[in-house]
Amino acid sequence: MPLFLQRLLWCIGLALSCAAPAQALTPEQAGRIAAGDSDDRIAALNELVGAADPALIPFAQAMLDDAVKTAAGKAYIVRDGKAVEAATGAAATLPADAEDVVNNNRMRRELEAAIAALGLVSPDRTARAEAIAKLKDSADEGKLALIEKAEAKEPDAELKAQLNLLRAAVAISSADPAKRIGAAKALSGSKSPATRSLLLEKLQAEADPAVKAAIQGALDSVQGQLAWGERLGVLFTGASLGSILLLVALGLAITYGLMGVINMAHGELMMIGAYATYVVQNLFRSHLPAGAFDAYILVAIPVSFLASAGVGAVLERSVIRWLYGRPLETLLATWGISLVLMQAVRSIFGAQNVGVENPSWMSGGVQVLPNLVLPYNRIAIIVFAALVLVGMALLIGKTRLGLFVRGVTQNRRMAACVGVHTARVDTMAFSLGAGIAGLAGCALSQVGNVGPDLGQGYIVDSFMVVVLGGVGQLAGTVYAALGLGILNKLLEGWAGAVLAKIMVLVIIVVFIQKRPQGLFAVKGRSAEA
């Protein structure tokens, strides 16, 4: 059946269904809603909601706007100094003894729910969907008649299913045990966390054994369906953490894995990349039109790489070049450099964290399941990490610089004998590792705070990734980063964040004891040197 014909029949059916029991807003009913005891006012309001009276919407909105006054049992809507009768809309003279209508929080919630409930009979599908979403947390038995009427006439299969669940959520609070059992069975097909909370609440308050058993069965079914969303959420969170660890560790895979430099300032090079992103953001905000702000991250990526790579080149030429082959000295020297860099950032930007905003296209997320939302910024970081990994693999494996780096790290003297400028290659390789650390800082600025201590939380984890994956092994770094990220999140859900860190460290120590070369061992003559 064509869509326009479905809508036409739906509107005709709704008009016929509302015409028979229609209960137009009368002056007496308007007065009952506007004044009196809260329970009586709510009962009068629900009467008209059940009758789907469209005249109730402007009156309820006027109540919410505090634009209603009462006098002698009649209600008046007063706007811009002009008064009209609430029931008929006819112009009226406001009595001198008219009093303001006072709505407590409970009454305001009921008025908002009444307006939302009347949206169920709107001819616009979007309006009906919004009404269902609003009523999920505020519907009661007073709205049940309208919900049932809307469900019977709803032409959209998806909205009809949502109305069925909404009706069941209301009916489970009914005084009739049979209705509660039926509602529990209907709710067993829901995949919403709100349904689980509702069933848990009703299970604790239920005294009837038969109803309690039905609610327990429904709760088990809902929890079973939600479990898949929770499992997928843990895997996604683990993959997200793994992608961040991968970005952080890729730079170390060069400086430590290939060059043998224990760079304790690697975290501070990440910090420089994050602050470079912050500076670019501020420049876009202060010097460019507002519409260009979303593009700042595209400029911040190369800027963060160049900033960290430049600092890395200065460090290599001034300090690191004198310490090759002396790992303990490089550890102590770079640790001192990390302190200097942190203090420099504190002096320039202050000791407090600075704010880096996500572009609008990285805000929000995609809802895969009712209890699983994948944030766009996390998805972007996973994609970004994959692109950086591919770029680095191509650079090391397919370019002249990569050939020189591999040649120098495998046999420095032989590379020098065939004309390779080893000192220049060392500087370029260290700068590349530092630049990749800057890219990691740029990515981290989109998911966390940017401050002087940014790198301290990742330096240990990044070294563990490189050692676990196998020194100098790019593939091992990838597997180790993703594996540690997922394992960490799995253990966090079971033992908590602190114990999870300890357990991961113990697992790595035991693994290295059994397999000192890591997941992937270096093969060939360079492994025997």
C-alpha positions in Angstrom: 0.0 0.0 0.0 1.4 3.4 -0.9 2.7 5.5 2.0 0.3 8.5 1.2 -2.6 6.1 1.3 -1.5 4.6 4.6 -1.3 8.1 6.1 -4.7 9.0 4.7 -6.3 5.9 6.2 -4.5 6.5 9.5 -5.8 10.1 9.7 -9.4 9.0 8.8 -9.2 6.3 11.4 -7.9 8.6 14.1 -10.5 11.2 13.3 -13.3 8.6 13.6 -11.8 7.1 16.8 -11.5 10.5 18.4 -14.9 11.8 17.2 -16.9 9.2 19.1 -15.6 9.7 22.6 -14.4 13.2 22.0 -14.5 15.2 25.2 -14.0 18.9 24.3 -12.4 21.1 26.9 -15.2 22.7 28.8 -15.0 25.7 31.2 -15.6 23.3 34.1 -12.8 21.0 33.1 -10.4 23.8 32.5 -11.2 25.1 36.0 -10.7 21.7 37.5 -7.3 21.4 35.9 -6.2 24.9 36.9 -7.2 24.9 40.6 -7.8 22.5 43.4 -6.0 19.6 44.9 -3.1 18.2 42.8 -4.6 14.7 42.6 -7.9 16.1 41.4 -6.2 18.4 38.8 -4.1 15.5 37.5 -7.2 13.2 37.2 -9.1 15.9 35.2 -6.0 16.4 33.0 -5.7 12.6 32.3 -9.4 12.5 31.4 -8.8 14.9 28.5 -5.6 13.1 27.6 -7.4 9.8 27.3 -10.0 11.5 25.0 -7.2 12.9 22.8 -8.6 16.4 23.0 -6.4 18.6 20.9 -7.7 21.7 22.6 -5.8 20.6 25.7 -2.3 21.4 24.1 -2.5 25.2 24.0 -4.1 25.2 27.5 -1.4 22.9 29.0 1.3 25.0 27.4 -0.2 28.1 28.8 -0.2 26.4 32.2 3.5 25.6 31.8 4.2 29.3 30.8 2.4 30.5 34.0 0.0 32.4 31.7 -3.3 31.0 33.3 -5.4 32.7 36.0 -8.5 31.5 37.7 -11.6 33.3 39.1 -14.9 31.8 40.3 -14.0 28.3 39.0 -13.1 29.5 35.5 -9.7 29.6 33.9 -8.4 32.4 31.7 -5.3 32.5 29.5 -3.6 35.9 29.8 -0.9 36.9 27.3 0.3 40.4 26.5 -2.3 41.9 28.8 -5.2 40.3 26.9 -7.4 37.6 28.5 -9.3 34.8 26.8 -11.4 32.0 28.2 -9.2 28.9 28.4 -11.9 26.5 27.2 -13.4 28.4 24.2 -10.6 30.9 23.3 -13.2 33.7 23.3 -12.0 37.2 24.4 -13.0 37.9 28.0 -12.6 40.5 30.7 -10.4 39.3 33.5 -12.1 39.5 36.8 -10.5 41.7 39.4 -10.2 38.9 41.9 -8.4 36.5 39.4 -5.5 34.6 40.9 -2.4 33.2 39.4 -2.3 29.4 38.9 0.4 27.8 40.9 2.0 24.6 39.5 4.3 22.5 41.6 6.9 20.2 40.0 4.6 17.3 40.0 2.0 19.2 38.1 4.5 20.5 35.6 5.7 17.0 34.9 2.1 15.9 34.3 1.5 18.8 32.0 4.6 18.1 30.0 3.6 14.4 29.8 0.1 15.4 28.6 1.5 17.5 25.8 3.9 14.6 24.8 1.0 12.1 25.0 -1.1 14.1 22.6 1.8 14.1 20.2 1.1 10.3 19.7 -1.9 11.2 17.5 0.1 13.6 15.3 0.0 12.9 11.6 3.8 13.6 11.5 5.9 10.5 12.1 8.8 12.5 13.6 6.4 14.1 16.1 5.0 10.7 17.1 8.5 9.3 17.5 9.5 12.3 19.7 6.3 11.8 21.8 7.1 8.2 22.4 10.7 9.0 23.5 9.4 11.7 25.9 6.8 9.4 27.4 9.2 6.6 28.2 10.0 8.1 31.6 6.8 9.9 32.4 3.8 7.7 31.2 1.3 6.5 33.7 -2.1 4.7 33.7 -3.8 8.0 32.9 -2.1 8.0 29.5 -2.8 4.3 28.9 -6.1 4.8 26.9 -4.4 7.2 24.5 -1.4 5.0 24.1 -3.6 2.0 23.3 -5.6 4.1 20.8 -2.4 5.4 19.2 -1.0 1.9 19.0 -4.1 0.5 17.3 -4.0 3.2 14.6 -0.2 3.4 14.2 0.8 2.6 10.5 4.6 2.5 11.1 5.8 -1.0 12.3 8.7 0.4 14.2 6.7 3.0 16.1 4.0 0.4 16.7 6.5 -1.9 18.4 7.7 1.1 20.5 4.2 1.9 21.5 3.6 -1.7 22.5 6.6 -1.6 24.8 5.4 1.8 26.2 2.0 0.4 26.9 3.6 -2.6 28.7 5.8 -0.3 30.7 2.7 1.5 31.9 0.6 -1.6 32.4 3.2 -3.2 34.7 2.2 -0.7 37.4 -1.5 -1.7 37.1 -3.5 -2.9 40.1 -4.6 -6.0 38.1 -2.2 -8.9 38.4 -3.2 -10.3 35.0 -2.2 -7.0 33.4 1.1 -7.0 35.2 1.9 -10.5 34.0 1.0 -9.6 30.4 3.1 -6.5 30.6 6.1 -8.4 31.9 5.8 -10.8 28.9 5.6 -7.9 26.5 8.6 -6.2 28.1 10.7 -9.4 27.8 11.5 -8.5 24.1 12.9 -5.1 25.0 16.6 -4.3 24.5 16.5 -1.0 26.5 18.5 -0.4 29.7 15.5 1.6 30.9 13.4 -1.5 30.7 15.9 -3.4 32.8 15.8 -0.7 35.5 12.0 -0.7 35.4 11.8 -4.5 35.8 14.3 -4.4 38.7 12.3 -1.8 40.4 9.0 -3.7 40.0 10.6 -7.0 41.0 11.6 -5.5 44.4 8.2 -4.1 45.0 6.1 -7.0 43.7 4.4 -9.3 46.3 2.4 -11.6 44.0 4.5 -14.8 43.4 3.1 -15.4 39.9 3.7 -11.8 38.8 7.1 -11.9 40.4 8.1 -15.0 38.5 6.9 -13.3 35.2 8.9 -10.2 35.9 12.0 -12.3 36.8 11.7 -14.2 33.5 11.3 -10.9 31.6 14.3 -9.5 33.4 16.5 -12.5 32.5 15.5 -12.1 28.9 16.2 -8.4 28.8 19.6 -8.9 30.5 20.5 -11.6 28.1 19.9 -9.3 25.2 21.7 -6.3 26.8 24.7 -8.5 27.5 25.7 -8.5 23.9 25.7 -4.7 23.8 27.9 -4.7 26.9 30.3 -7.2 25.5 30.6 -5.3 22.2 31.1 -2.1 24.2 34.0 -3.6 26.1 35.6 -4.8 22.9 35.2 -1.4 21.3 36.6 0.4 24.3 39.5 -2.0 24.4 40.1 -1.4 20.7 40.0 2.3 21.2 42.5 2.1 24.1 44.6 -0.2 21.9 44.7 2.3 19.1 45.8 5.0 21.5 48.6 2.7 22.8 49.5 1.9 19.3 49.9 5.5 18.3 52.0 6.1 21.5 54.2 3.0 20.9 54.8 3.5 17.2 57.3 6.3 18.0 59.0 4.1 20.5 59.2 1.3 18.0 61.7 3.5 16.2 63.6 5.2 19.0 63.8 2.2 21.3 63.0 -0.8 19.0 65.3 0.2 16.1 67.7 2.7 17.6 68.1 1.2 21.1 67.5 4.6 22.8 65.4 4.4 26.1 63.6 7.7 25.6 61.9 8.6 28.8 60.9 12.0 27.3 58.7 10.2 24.7 55.6 11.1 26.8 56.6 14.8 26.8 57.0 14.7 23.0 53.4 13.6 22.9 52.5 16.4 25.2 54.1 18.9 22.8 51.9 17.5 20.0 48.8 18.0 22.2 49.8 21.6 23.0 50.5 22.2 19.3 46.9 21.1 18.6 45.7 23.5 21.4 47.6 26.4 19.8 46.2 25.7 16.3 42.7 25.5 17.8 43.0 28.9 19.4 44.5 30.5 16.2 41.5 29.2 14.2 39.1 30.5 16.9 40.6 34.0 17.1 41.7 34.7 13.5 39.4 32.7 11.2 35.6 32.7 10.6 33.5 30.4 12.9 32.6 28.2 10.0 36.3 27.3 9.5 36.8 26.0 13.1 35.9 22.4 12.3 38.9 22.2 9.9 41.4 23.1 12.6 42.2 19.4 13.4 43.3 18.9 9.7 45.9 21.6 10.2 46.8 20.5 13.7 47.8 17.0 12.6 50.9 18.1 10.5 51.7 21.0 12.9 51.8 18.5 15.9 54.0 16.2 13.9 56.4 19.0 12.9 56.5 20.5 16.4 57.4 17.2 18.1 59.8 16.2 15.3 61.6 19.5 15.6 62.1 19.1 19.3 63.2 15.5 18.7 65.8 16.6 16.2 67.2 19.2 18.6 67.4 16.6 21.4 69.1 14.1 19.2 71.7 16.5 17.9 72.4 18.0 21.3 72.2 15.1 23.7 71.2 11.7 22.3 74.0 11.5 19.6 76.6 11.3 22.3 74.9 8.4 24.1 74.3 5.7 21.5 75.1 2.2 22.8 74.8 3.4 26.4 71.1 2.6 27.4 71.4 3.6 31.1 72.8 7.0 30.2 70.1 7.6 27.6 67.5 6.7 30.2 68.8 9.2 32.8 69.4 11.9 30.3 66.0 11.7 28.7 64.4 11.5 32.1 66.0 14.9 32.9 64.9 16.3 29.6 61.3 15.2 30.3 61.4 17.2 33.5 62.7 20.3 31.7 60.0 20.0 29.0 57.2 19.7 31.6 58.4 22.7 33.4 58.7 24.7 30.2 55.1 23.9 29.3 54.0 24.9 32.8 55.8 28.2 32.4 54.3 28.9 29.0 50.7 27.6 29.3 50.3 27.3 33.1 50.0 24.2 35.3 46.3 23.7 34.8 44.9 21.6 32.0 43.8 23.4 28.9 40.6 22.6 26.9 40.7 21.2 23.3 37.3 21.0 21.6 36.2 18.3 19.2 35.2 19.5 15.7 31.4 19.2 15.3 31.9 16.2 13.0 33.7 14.4 15.7 31.0 15.1 18.4 28.3 12.7 19.2 28.2 9.0 18.2 26.4 6.3 16.3 24.0 4.1 18.3 24.5 0.5 17.3 22.4 -1.0 20.0 20.1 0.6 22.7 23.0 0.3 25.2 25.9 0.7 22.8 26.9 4.1 21.4 30.2 4.4 19.5 31.6 7.9 19.9 32.7 9.5 16.7 36.0 10.8 18.2 37.0 7.3 19.3 36.1 5.9 15.8 38.2 8.7 14.3 41.2 7.8 16.4 41.0 4.1 15.5 40.9 5.1 11.8 43.7 7.6 12.3 45.9 5.0 14.1 45.4 2.6 11.2 46.4 5.3 8.7 49.5 6.3 10.7 50.5 2.6 11.0 50.1 2.1 7.2 52.1 5.2 6.5 54.9 4.2 8.9 55.0 0.7 7.4 55.3 2.1 3.9 57.9 4.6 5.0 60.1 2.0 6.7 59.6 -0.7 4.1 59.4 1.2 0.8 61.3 4.4 1.0 65.0 5.4 0.8 64.9 6.8 4.3 63.4 3.5 5.6 66.2 1.6 3.8 68.8 3.8 5.4 67.3 3.4 8.9 67.2 -0.3 8.6 70.7 -0.5 7.3 72.1 1.8 10.0 70.4 -0.1 12.8 71.5 -3.5 11.5 75.1 -2.6 10.8 76.2 0.9 11.3 79.8 0.5 10.1 78.9 -1.3 6.9 76.3 1.4 6.1 78.9 4.1 6.6 81.3 2.2 4.3 78.8 2.3 1.5 78.3 6.0 1.8 75.3 6.4 4.2 75.5 9.5 6.3 74.8 7.7 9.6 74.6 10.8 11.8 72.0 12.3 9.5 70.0 9.1 9.4 70.1 8.9 13.2 68.6 12.5 13.4 65.9 11.8 10.9 64.9 8.5 12.5 64.7 10.0 16.0 62.8 12.9 14.6 60.4 10.5 12.9 59.8 8.7 16.2 59.3 12.0 18.0 56.9 13.2 15.2 54.7 10.1 15.6 54.6 10.8 19.3 53.3 14.3 18.4 50.6 12.7 16.3 49.6 10.5 19.3 49.4 13.7 21.4 47.1 15.3 18.8 44.8 12.3 18.9 44.8 12.2 22.7 43.8 15.8 22.8 40.4 14.8 21.3 39.5 12.3 24.0 41.1 13.6 27.2 42.6 16.5 29.1 45.7 18.3 27.8 48.2 19.2 30.6 51.8 19.1 31.5 51.5 15.5 32.9 49.8 14.1 29.8 52.6 11.8 28.8 53.2 10.4 32.2 50.2 8.1 32.0 51.2 6.4 28.8 55.0 6.1 28.9 55.1 2.9 30.9 52.3 1.3 28.9 54.0 2.2 25.6 57.3 0.6 26.7 55.4 -2.5 27.7 53.8 -2.6 24.2 57.1 -2.4 22.5 58.8 -5.0 24.7 55.8 -7.4 24.6 55.5 -7.1 20.8 59.2 -7.7 20.2 61.9 -5.1 20.0 62.0 -3.6 16.4 59.0 -5.5 15.3 56.1 -3.4 13.8 53.6 -6.3 13.6 54.4 -7.2 17.2 53.7 -3.6 18.3 50.3 -3.7 16.6 49.3 -7.1 18.2 50.6 -6.0 21.6 48.8 -2.7 21.6 45.4 -4.1 20.7 45.9 -7.1 22.9 46.8 -5.0 26.0 44.0 -2.5 25.3 41.3 -5.2 25.1 42.8 -7.2 28.0 42.9 -4.1 30.2 39.3 -3.3 29.6 38.2 -6.9 30.2 40.0 -7.0 33.5 38.7 -3.6 34.5 35.1 -4.8 34.3 36.0 -7.7 36.5 38.5 -6.4 39.0 38.6 -2.6 38.8 41.0 -0.2 37.2 43.9 -0.5 39.7 43.9 -4.2 40.0 43.5 -4.6 36.2 46.8 -2.6 35.8 48.6 -4.8 38.3 47.3 -7.9 36.7 48.3 -6.8 33.2 51.8 -6.0 34.5 52.1 -9.4 36.1 51.0 -11.1 32.9 53.6 -9.2 30.9 56.4 -10.1 33.4 55.5 -13.8 33.3 55.3 -13.7 29.5 58.7 -12.0 29.1 60.2 -14.6 31.5 59.0 -17.4 29.2 59.6 -15.5 25.9 62.2 -12.8 26.4 62.2 -11.9 22.7 58.5 -10.9 22.8 55.7 -12.0 20.5 57.9 -11.7 17.4 61.6 -12.4 17.6 64.1 -10.6 15.3 65.4 -13.0 12.6 68.5 -13.0 10.5 72.1 -12.0 11.1 71.1 -8.8 13.0 69.6 -11.0 15.7 72.9 -12.7 16.2 74.9 -9.5 16.5 
